[in-house]
Amino acid sequence: MMRKLFNALSQLHRGVLICGGFAAFMLFGALLLMLPISQTGTKEVSFLDALFMSVSIVSVTGMSMFDLKTDFTIFGQLVVLFLMQVGGLGIMTMMAMVGISRGRKIRLQERLLIRDSFNLQTPSGMVMLVRKIILMTLSIEFCAGTILAAYFFTQNGWIGIYQGYWHAVSAFTNCGMDIMGNDVGFAGMAANPLVSTVVCISMFLGGVGFIALDDLLRHHSWSALTLNSKFILVMEMILIPLGVIVYFLLEGNNPATLGHLSTAEKWQSAFFMSISSRMAGFTLFDIHAMNNATGLIIMLFMFIGAAPVSTAGGIRTTTIGLLLLSLWSWIRGRKDVVIFHKRVDPECLVKASNVFTLATVLTFLTAMMVFLLEPASHFDFEDALFEAVSAFSTVGFSMGLTTEWNIPCKIVIMIAMFIGRIGVMTLAVTFAGRPKSQIKYPKENIVIG
């Protein structure tokens, strides 16, 4: 029976298996959150709300209409912890880890699934990659959790140890959820420089990607790094300071966000929000209180996201970087895109263009559907677009509309979070037809511009 089931599943497209694996696990998470032992009973949790929560957690988006401190028990919070840990690492990675821990040989089909889930080119080295991912994850979360646990222990007693490790996982997986309660919120604890620094480092390490982290651990000189790792790090060195400047200049005089802080605290908060805007979605203030200009730029940051093969989302820093370099090369009349004296494969540029186009179309469709499906819309299209970008990029920032959506809007946002987690490349490959012909038709130009 099991062999027949495995043989039937092995005939499916790998993209279908990846999508199905995430969907099944999200449903499983919803059922766990529906258990009476998971809830405190302070607020009714419908199946749709539980499913929304599960999709949000497994996709490491972190959007929620509940207070994890008051609406869920310790068991329910541990369920959330489990879901975001698996969601951050990926279903295929966790399944491979279980197989490796049991001493079972990882089949070629499973190696291909892991490769496709990370959008890599070759299945070789997948078992070693999984081992490194698990080791890096546990090491970073343990170190960050120990520091946070020590701090929270001095503030909240023994429960602080639990809070420290819980938030370390939330930060590294870039889920951006907290269990401090709406009365305190994450802003209350992140005001401390130690907590802010540890969480920032955890978010960054989760968002820079496992491939780049492994490369940095193996090579201690810049010249020895791969082109991919160099490009990722350069993009981070550009985007993080840019975000800091945006927050400081546009929100520094806004009393509802950063205006009431000292100069040093403004820089600290701007640095924190610059990283969080593309990765975890932790926030230090009411997002709705931001200036309109800041909101537009933050949407761009969320859309860009973090690095490939990371716990964060977005179209990826490498995608936007390649597109900008391709544009610059075209303006300068150069046929090839050259980075650090290396010519970029034209196929990479095609993929980057396709990812950007498909992601843009899906995001605007999501925003339009949310705006049109809410009959008593008390928000404008910009708010709907902000929520759509946040959901698709799995950042989790919200204008406070999550609790007010009707059922169709929740379903649309769930689909956006799901696609954001599996990636548009996986989605495109899943529904793409196999090439049936090698015929090349005559070429002719079309006027553009």
C-alpha positions as CSV (number, residue, x, y, z in Angstrom):
1,M,0.0,0.0,0.0
2,M,2.7,2.5,1.0
3,R,4.9,1.4,-1.9
4,K,2.0,2.0,-4.3
5,L,1.4,5.4,-2.8
6,F,5.1,6.3,-3.0
7,N,5.2,5.1,-6.7
8,A,2.1,7.2,-7.5
9,L,3.6,10.3,-5.8
10,S,6.9,9.8,-7.6
11,Q,5.1,10.2,-10.9
12,L,3.9,13.7,-10.0
13,H,5.8,16.8,-11.0
14,R,8.3,17.8,-8.4
15,G,6.7,21.3,-8.2
16,V,3.4,19.7,-7.4
17,L,5.0,17.7,-4.6
18,I,6.6,20.8,-3.1
19,C,3.3,22.7,-3.3
20,G,1.4,19.7,-2.0
21,G,3.8,19.2,0.9
22,F,3.5,22.8,2.0
23,A,-0.3,22.8,1.6
24,A,-0.7,19.5,3.6
25,F,1.6,20.8,6.4
26,M,-0.4,24.1,6.6
27,L,-3.6,22.1,6.9
28,F,-2.0,20.0,9.6
29,G,-0.9,23.2,11.4
30,A,-4.5,24.5,11.3
31,L,-5.8,21.3,12.9
32,L,-3.2,21.6,15.7
33,L,-4.2,25.2,16.3
34,M,-7.8,24.2,16.5
35,L,-7.2,21.8,19.4
36,P,-8.7,22.9,22.7
37,I,-5.3,22.5,24.4
38,S,-3.9,25.1,22.0
39,Q,-6.4,27.8,22.9
40,T,-7.1,29.8,26.1
41,G,-10.7,30.4,25.1
42,T,-10.5,34.1,25.3
43,K,-11.4,34.4,21.6
44,E,-13.2,32.1,19.2
45,V,-10.9,30.5,16.6
46,S,-12.7,29.4,13.5
47,F,-11.2,26.8,11.1
48,L,-10.6,29.6,8.5
49,D,-8.9,31.7,11.1
50,A,-6.8,28.8,12.2
51,L,-5.9,28.0,8.6
52,F,-5.0,31.6,8.0
53,M,-2.8,31.6,11.0
54,S,-1.1,28.3,9.9
55,V,-0.5,29.6,6.4
56,S,0.9,32.8,7.8
57,I,3.2,31.0,10.1
58,V,4.4,28.2,7.8
59,S,5.0,30.8,5.1
60,V,7.0,32.8,7.8
61,T,4.9,35.9,7.0
62,G,3.7,36.4,10.6
63,M,0.3,38.1,9.9
64,S,-2.1,37.4,12.7
65,M,-5.5,38.4,14.0
66,F,-4.8,37.0,17.4
67,D,-2.6,37.8,20.4
68,L,-0.4,34.8,20.9
69,K,0.1,35.6,24.6
70,T,-3.5,35.8,25.6
71,D,-5.4,33.7,22.9
72,F,-3.1,30.7,22.9
73,T,-1.7,28.5,25.6
74,I,1.9,27.5,26.0
75,F,1.1,24.4,24.0
76,G,-0.4,26.5,21.2
77,Q,2.7,28.8,21.3
78,L,4.9,25.7,20.9
79,V,2.8,24.6,17.9
80,V,3.4,28.1,16.4
81,L,7.2,27.6,17.2
82,F,7.2,24.2,15.5
83,L,5.3,25.5,12.4
84,M,7.6,28.5,11.8
85,Q,10.7,26.4,12.3
86,V,9.6,23.9,9.7
87,G,8.3,26.7,7.5
88,G,11.5,28.6,7.7
89,L,13.7,25.6,6.8
90,G,11.3,24.1,4.3
91,I,9.2,20.9,4.2
92,M,11.7,19.1,2.0
93,T,14.6,20.0,4.2
94,M,12.9,18.7,7.3
95,M,11.9,15.5,5.6
96,A,15.4,14.9,4.4
97,M,16.7,15.7,8.0
98,V,14.4,13.0,9.4
99,G,15.7,10.5,6.8
100,I,19.3,11.4,7.5
101,S,18.9,11.1,11.2
102,R,17.4,7.6,10.7
103,G,20.4,6.6,8.6
104,R,18.2,6.2,5.5
105,K,19.8,6.8,2.1
106,I,18.3,9.9,0.4
107,R,17.0,8.9,-3.0
108,L,17.7,10.8,-6.2
109,Q,14.0,11.9,-6.4
110,E,14.3,13.4,-2.9
111,R,17.6,15.2,-3.8
112,L,15.8,16.7,-6.8
113,L,13.0,17.8,-4.6
114,I,15.4,19.6,-2.3
115,R,17.2,21.1,-5.3
116,D,13.9,22.4,-6.7
117,S,12.6,23.7,-3.4
118,F,15.8,25.9,-3.2
119,N,15.7,26.7,-7.0
120,L,19.3,25.4,-7.3
121,Q,20.9,24.0,-10.5
122,T,22.3,20.7,-9.5
123,P,21.2,17.9,-7.2
124,S,24.8,17.1,-6.2
125,G,25.7,17.9,-2.6
126,M,22.1,18.1,-1.4
127,V,22.6,15.8,1.6
128,M,25.6,17.8,2.8
129,L,23.7,21.0,2.2
130,V,20.8,19.8,4.4
131,R,23.2,18.9,7.2
132,K,24.9,22.3,7.0
133,I,21.5,24.1,7.0
134,I,20.3,22.2,10.1
135,L,23.7,22.7,11.9
136,M,23.8,26.4,11.1
137,T,20.2,26.9,12.1
138,L,20.5,25.2,15.5
139,S,23.8,26.9,16.2
140,I,22.5,30.4,15.4
141,E,19.2,29.9,17.2
142,F,20.9,28.5,20.3
143,C,23.4,31.3,20.5
144,A,20.8,34.1,20.0
145,G,18.4,32.3,22.2
146,T,20.9,32.0,25.1
147,I,21.6,35.7,25.0
148,L,17.9,36.7,24.8
149,A,17.0,34.1,27.5
150,A,19.6,35.6,29.8
151,Y,18.2,39.1,29.3
152,F,14.6,38.1,29.6
153,F,15.3,36.0,32.7
154,T,16.5,39.1,34.5
155,Q,13.3,40.9,33.4
156,N,10.6,38.2,33.7
157,G,12.0,35.3,35.7
158,W,12.0,31.7,34.5
159,I,9.5,32.3,31.8
160,G,12.0,34.7,30.3
161,I,14.2,31.7,29.3
162,Y,11.3,30.3,27.2
163,Q,10.6,33.8,25.7
164,G,14.3,34.2,24.7
165,Y,14.6,30.9,22.8
166,W,11.1,31.4,21.2
167,H,11.9,34.8,19.8
168,A,15.3,33.6,18.6
169,V,13.6,31.1,16.4
170,S,11.0,33.7,15.3
171,A,13.9,36.1,14.4
172,F,16.1,33.6,12.5
173,T,13.2,32.1,10.5
174,N,12.1,35.7,9.8
175,C,8.5,34.9,10.9
176,G,8.4,38.1,13.0
177,M,5.9,36.9,15.6
178,D,6.1,37.5,19.3
179,I,4.6,36.3,22.5
180,M,4.9,39.4,24.6
181,G,1.3,40.4,24.2
182,N,-0.4,43.4,22.5
183,D,-0.1,45.4,25.8
184,V,3.7,45.2,25.6
185,G,4.4,44.2,22.0
186,F,7.8,43.6,20.4
187,A,8.5,47.4,20.5
188,G,8.7,47.2,24.3
189,M,11.5,44.7,24.3
190,A,13.3,45.8,21.2
191,A,14.0,49.2,22.7
192,N,16.8,47.5,24.6
193,P,20.1,47.8,22.6
194,L,21.1,44.2,23.4
195,V,17.8,42.7,22.3
196,S,17.7,44.9,19.2
197,T,21.2,43.9,18.2
198,V,20.7,40.1,18.7
199,V,17.4,40.1,16.8
200,C,18.9,42.2,14.0
201,I,21.9,39.7,13.6
202,S,19.5,36.8,13.7
203,M,17.2,38.3,11.0
204,F,20.3,39.1,8.9
205,L,21.8,35.7,9.1
206,G,18.5,34.1,8.3
207,G,18.0,36.5,5.4
208,V,21.4,36.4,3.8
209,G,20.9,32.7,2.8
210,F,22.4,29.4,3.7
211,I,24.5,29.2,0.6
212,A,26.2,32.5,1.3
213,L,26.6,31.6,5.0
214,D,28.3,28.3,4.1
215,D,30.6,30.1,1.7
216,L,31.6,32.6,4.4
217,L,32.3,29.8,6.8
218,R,34.5,27.9,4.4
219,H,36.4,30.9,2.9
220,H,37.8,33.7,5.0
221,S,38.9,36.0,2.2
222,W,36.8,38.0,-0.1
223,S,38.6,36.8,-3.2
224,A,37.8,33.1,-2.4
225,L,34.0,33.7,-2.2
226,T,31.8,32.7,-5.1
227,L,30.3,35.3,-7.3
228,N,26.8,34.5,-5.9
229,S,28.0,35.2,-2.3
230,K,29.8,38.4,-3.2
231,F,26.8,39.7,-5.1
232,I,24.5,38.9,-2.1
233,L,26.7,40.6,0.4
234,V,27.2,43.7,-1.8
235,M,23.4,44.0,-2.2
236,E,23.0,43.8,1.5
237,M,25.7,46.5,2.0
238,I,23.7,48.7,-0.3
239,L,20.1,48.0,0.9
240,I,20.6,48.1,4.6
241,P,22.3,51.6,4.8
242,L,19.7,52.8,2.2
243,G,16.9,51.7,4.5
244,V,18.5,53.3,7.5
245,I,18.7,56.6,5.8
246,V,15.1,56.4,4.5
247,Y,13.7,55.7,8.0
248,F,15.8,58.3,9.7
249,L,15.1,61.1,7.2
250,L,11.4,60.4,6.6
251,E,10.4,59.3,10.1
252,G,12.9,61.1,12.3
253,N,10.4,64.0,12.9
254,N,7.3,61.9,13.0
255,P,6.2,61.8,16.7
256,A,4.0,58.7,16.0
257,T,7.1,56.7,14.9
258,L,10.6,57.8,15.6
259,G,10.2,61.5,16.4
260,H,10.0,61.1,20.2
261,L,13.3,59.2,20.4
262,S,16.8,60.5,21.0
263,T,19.2,60.8,18.1
264,A,21.0,57.6,19.0
265,E,17.7,55.7,19.5
266,K,16.5,57.0,16.1
267,W,19.5,55.5,14.4
268,Q,19.2,52.3,16.3
269,S,15.5,52.0,15.4
270,A,16.1,52.9,11.8
271,F,18.8,50.2,11.5
272,F,16.4,47.7,13.0
273,M,13.5,48.6,10.7
274,S,15.8,48.6,7.7
275,I,16.6,44.9,8.2
276,S,13.1,44.0,9.4
277,S,11.4,45.6,6.4
278,R,12.9,43.1,4.0
279,M,13.0,40.1,6.2
280,A,11.1,39.3,9.5
281,G,8.5,42.0,9.7
282,F,9.1,42.9,13.4
283,T,7.9,46.4,13.9
284,L,8.7,49.1,16.5
285,F,5.7,51.3,15.9
286,D,2.3,51.4,14.2
287,I,2.9,50.9,10.5
288,H,-0.2,52.9,9.7
289,A,1.4,56.0,11.4
290,M,4.2,56.1,8.8
291,N,4.4,58.9,6.3
292,N,3.0,58.0,2.8
293,A,6.4,58.4,1.3
294,T,7.9,56.0,3.8
295,G,5.1,53.5,3.1
296,L,5.8,53.5,-0.7
297,I,9.5,52.9,-0.2
298,I,8.9,50.2,2.4
299,M,6.7,48.4,-0.1
300,L,9.7,48.4,-2.5
301,F,12.0,47.0,0.2
302,M,9.4,44.3,1.1
303,F,9.1,43.4,-2.6
304,I,12.8,43.1,-3.0
305,G,13.1,40.9,0.1
306,A,16.3,39.0,1.1
307,A,18.7,36.6,-0.5
308,P,18.0,33.3,-2.3
309,V,18.0,30.0,-0.2
310,S,17.1,32.0,2.9
311,T,14.3,32.0,5.5
312,A,12.9,35.3,4.1
313,G,10.9,36.1,1.0
314,G,10.5,38.7,-1.7
315,I,11.7,38.5,-5.3
316,R,15.3,38.3,-3.8
317,T,18.1,40.8,-3.8
318,T,19.9,39.0,-6.6
319,T,16.9,39.4,-8.9
320,I,16.6,43.1,-8.5
321,G,20.4,43.5,-8.6
322,L,20.7,41.6,-11.9
323,L,17.9,43.6,-13.5
324,L,19.5,46.9,-12.5
325,L,22.9,45.8,-13.8
326,S,21.3,44.6,-17.0
327,L,19.6,48.0,-17.5
328,W,22.9,49.7,-16.8
329,S,24.7,47.5,-19.3
330,W,22.1,48.2,-21.9
331,I,22.3,52.0,-21.3
332,R,26.1,51.8,-21.8
333,G,25.7,49.7,-24.9
334,R,27.2,46.6,-23.5
335,K,25.9,43.2,-24.5
336,D,27.0,41.3,-21.4
337,V,26.4,41.9,-17.7
338,V,29.8,41.7,-15.9
339,I,30.1,41.4,-12.1
340,F,33.5,41.2,-10.4
341,H,35.1,40.4,-13.8
342,K,32.7,37.5,-14.3
343,R,30.1,37.4,-17.2
344,V,26.6,36.5,-16.0
345,D,24.8,33.7,-17.8
346,P,22.1,35.3,-20.0
347,E,19.7,32.6,-18.7
348,C,20.0,34.1,-15.3
349,L,18.9,37.5,-16.7
350,V,15.9,35.9,-18.3
351,K,14.9,34.2,-15.1
352,A,15.3,37.4,-13.1
353,S,13.1,39.3,-15.6
354,N,10.4,36.5,-15.5
355,V,10.4,36.4,-11.7
356,F,10.1,40.2,-11.5
357,T,7.3,40.3,-14.1
358,L,5.3,37.4,-12.6
359,A,5.7,38.7,-9.0
360,T,4.6,42.2,-10.0
361,V,1.5,40.9,-11.8
362,L,0.5,38.5,-9.0
363,T,1.0,41.3,-6.4
364,F,-1.2,43.8,-8.2
365,L,-3.8,41.1,-8.9
366,T,-3.9,40.3,-5.1
367,A,-4.2,44.0,-4.2
368,M,-7.0,44.5,-6.7
369,M,-8.9,41.5,-5.5
370,V,-8.6,42.5,-1.8
371,F,-9.8,46.0,-2.7
372,L,-12.7,44.8,-4.7
373,L,-13.8,41.9,-2.5
374,E,-14.2,44.1,0.6
375,P,-17.7,45.6,0.0
376,A,-17.5,48.1,2.8
377,S,-13.9,49.3,2.0
378,H,-12.8,51.8,4.6
379,F,-9.2,51.7,3.2
380,D,-7.8,52.9,-0.1
381,F,-6.0,51.0,-2.8
382,E,-2.6,51.9,-1.4
383,D,-3.5,50.1,1.8
384,A,-4.6,47.1,-0.1
385,L,-1.4,47.1,-2.2
386,F,0.7,47.4,1.0
387,E,-1.0,44.3,2.5
388,A,-0.6,42.4,-0.8
389,V,3.1,43.2,-1.1
390,S,3.6,42.3,2.6
391,A,1.8,38.9,2.1
392,F,3.5,38.0,-1.1
393,S,6.9,39.0,0.2
394,T,6.2,37.1,3.5
395,V,7.3,40.1,5.5
396,G,4.1,40.4,7.6
397,F,3.8,44.2,8.0
398,S,0.2,45.3,8.2
399,M,-1.9,48.4,8.2
400,G,-4.0,46.8,10.9
401,L,-6.6,45.4,8.4
402,T,-6.0,41.7,9.2
403,T,-8.8,41.5,11.8
404,E,-11.3,43.3,9.5
405,W,-11.1,41.2,6.3
406,N,-14.0,39.2,5.1
407,I,-13.7,35.5,4.1
408,P,-12.8,36.1,0.4
409,C,-10.1,38.6,1.3
410,K,-8.6,36.2,3.8
411,I,-8.5,33.5,1.1
412,V,-6.8,35.8,-1.4
413,I,-4.2,36.8,1.2
414,M,-3.6,33.1,2.1
415,I,-3.0,32.3,-1.6
416,A,-0.5,35.2,-1.8
417,M,1.4,34.1,1.3
418,F,1.5,30.5,-0.1
419,I,2.9,31.6,-3.4
420,G,5.3,33.9,-1.7
421,R,6.7,31.0,0.4
422,I,7.1,28.4,-2.4
423,G,8.4,31.1,-4.8
424,V,7.2,32.2,-8.2
425,M,9.8,30.0,-9.9
426,T,8.4,26.9,-8.3
427,L,4.9,28.0,-9.2
428,A,5.8,28.7,-12.8
429,V,7.6,25.3,-13.2
430,T,4.7,23.5,-11.7
431,F,2.2,24.7,-14.2
432,A,4.5,25.0,-17.2
433,G,4.1,22.4,-19.9
434,R,7.0,20.3,-21.1
435,P,8.7,21.4,-24.3
436,K,7.1,19.4,-27.1
437,S,9.1,20.6,-30.1
438,Q,12.6,21.8,-30.9
439,I,11.3,23.7,-34.0
440,K,12.7,27.2,-34.4
441,Y,10.5,29.6,-36.3
442,P,11.7,32.6,-38.4
443,K,12.8,35.6,-36.4
444,E,11.3,39.1,-36.9
445,N,11.5,42.3,-34.8
446,I,8.7,44.1,-33.0
447,V,9.0,47.9,-32.3
448,I,9.4,48.6,-28.6
449,G,9.4,51.9,-26.7
